[in-house]
């Protein structure tokens, strides 16, 4: 929604963006506060790596640590053929050639977080091999190839955050020299709806994660700004126009957007910026991430709520009938991924509001028996990253 009017994001801590909606057509100006990261009690990246490592070490029998170690490392991963570049695909979908790479990175990073030194060494060797070979550098500059790149870079950034303190200066520099330009490429504009929908949200979650980790304030700010735009674009009921038009996959793409919003909010928390408490006011209605989350859950309970939007049937996916919503995100994808992984972060967020408690109940009902919940869009093994107890 390139020309959609945006109202202003009020963040309870760290930054305050205050303004009024001037009209239904004009884009109001806004004041961008400076961002100071890693103040007292803050952290860099998706979560506080040092604190999480300490928690897992102090609670060796916890379900969280078991989740980190639930999947065995496979020495054969070191022999996966390096992918020079991702390519465009025909029809619906995206290049999945990097799935093995992503799976190895996500499993090994979780194990490394839990103190598995062998897995940590293996992860370091694995990443350096792909870095030295210039992996993904030849990715085609087309939106679906770049979408695949974004999916791979988020778990790569998270993995680097987990092992970087135990890398030599030379190893750090090699990985940074590889990761940094790939991350920055995800900022590409394609002059289409992918510049404003879940593709863009994913891109800005990657940019924000890397900016937080490296201290690049401009990249970090992209996540804060995008979060504001998402809330501004949301309808009063919490629906996201560019996602709910997707026919049978309307809720599917709402969930994808919520995952990126959660990632941005968790990164922002490390920089002392409260996106979970952020609100936008438009036409007398306040909207927040919880408004969007509530709509998504309401749509699952009563799909008729989305039919007026999903009837547009824009690139709907495998199912052409918008009256048959795709709920495949409620179960393991068969390749180890689980699209409810982002709910692990929301389940431990405090203070818990009613909508969050609903989300926690959904997680326990649909995902508890399938833990650990692992997903590229959430950065990896989300159960390992956030579960308490």
Secondary structure, DSSP 8 states (H G I E B T S, - for coil): -TT-----EE-SSS---------SS------------S-TT--SSSS-HHHHHHHHHH-TTSHHHHHHTSS---GGGGGS---------SSSS---TTHHHHHHHHHHHHHHHTT-HHHHHHHHHHHHHHHHTTTTTT--SSHHHHHHHHHHHHHHHHHHHHHGGGS-HHHHHHHHHHHHHHHHHTT---SSGGGTSHHHHHHHHHHHHHHHHHT-HHHHHHHHHHHHHHHHHS-TTS--HHHHTSGGGHHHHHHHHHHHHHHHHHHHHHTT--STT-EEEETTEEE-HHHHHHHHHHHHH-THHHHHHHTT-TT--S---TTS---GGGS--SSSB-TTTTHHHHHT-SS--HHHHHHHHHHHHHTGGG-S-EEGGGTEEHHHHH---
